């Protein structure tokens, strides 16, 4: 069975005026979050009869949620999600929202972003109790736990509290009830925030994975959902903290390095400015180590390397130029489901500009080097366009360990720095082997210290498992609740 490892985007909206239709608002919000998932999109909306209508389909938001679909979905409260799933999990039943309706529990729909590391254990236990599963994903497991909890909990807050305690991993979860209530929970690793928008002659209350989904609608970010916090919002009352559970902070640094949109603010940190600081720290490292160059320009790998490249140029005093043009109709190669698709996308999406790079030394700035596929191809393209030298700089350290919390690093063998042929006695030797593999004239990764300094959050509050291998789940909560017979 394929593990569901996702990096998705969630969106929820409540209109104070119950006569307002929010389907188009959800559509626009999901369009802003499109970078977080391109495999499928969907939404659930509550109508005036307290019925939840759910629709989801494969493709980008505008492909999945066509105008004729949105016109049929009327209601003033709803949730949506854009999905990125790994290969083998493409069944539309794995897409979200996941709607659950049974005689034992009130109807509800859920969307979530993240990965539940103990979902197999939970699924096996639920199966023993007679639960039948129609999908191979963890969303259905979460829904079944929530439904089961309705028999032993007094309300949705207590239900969500118990659910959060039993789920190991990293996730942000949003529940839509048939009464028009929205409940949200953030474990801490995955981003989640809320704000308001004055639109459609009413006030809209919005919860989203990123603040850009709020501000792009002309709204105002209020704040991030705190790690361990349960938020409740309804048309008759504003956002309300129902409970704050005691959890450890494990903010995902990769959100700051790569995933989030540059105009988003996560945990008080502007993503663009943070990435600019990453680039500045790279330039400081090169200065301190006497990096020599002649007739050099700073070139970003668009789009996610652009902010770091700008920071490098500012700190180094070198000119910044767009030496690579991106085909904006080809989407992110990193989150294409298969290696073959990633290769095809790299060939199609970038083209060098000879008039800019010819005769120059190129200091090429990228956010990260994961599999090495994209970088190897880009270096070849720049040399073909006449670059004298290509110096590669990564705004994060070498990724050494697979992530089990939602980023698609499924095995160490796929990480270029960890491939067997690059095994070496020291980091410097491994770095040199990677440099030769991608055919760069020099290669520098930002240090862990430089990255943490740029993010400017306490080290103990950050998840650095991709680089350190210090996994922080142990399934203790699972065993505790299994022992007590609570599942």
Secondary structure, DSSP 4 states (H G I P E B T S, - for coil): --------EEEEEEESSTT---HHHHHHHHHHTGGG--SEEEEEEE-TTS-EEEEEEESSHHHHS-HHHHTT---SEEEEEEE---TT---GGGSSPEEEEETTEEEEEEEEEEEETTHHHHHHHHHHTT---S-SSSHHHHHHHHHHHTTT-SSHHHHHHHHHHH--EEEEEEEEETTS-EEEEE-SSS--EEEEEEETTEEEEEEESSTHHHHTTT-EEEEEPPTTEEEEEETTEEEEEEEE------EEHHIIIIIS-TT-EETTEEHHHHHHHHHHHHHHHHHHTT---SSEEEEE-TTTTHHHHHHHHHHH--EE---EEE-TTS--STTSSSHHHHHHHHHHHEEE-HHHHTT-EEEEEES--SSSHHHHHHHHHHHHTT-SEEEEEESSPPP-S--SSSSS---GGGSGGG-GGG--SSHHHHHHHHHHHHT-SEEEEPPHHHHHHHHTS-GGGEE-HHHH-------HHHHHHHHTT--
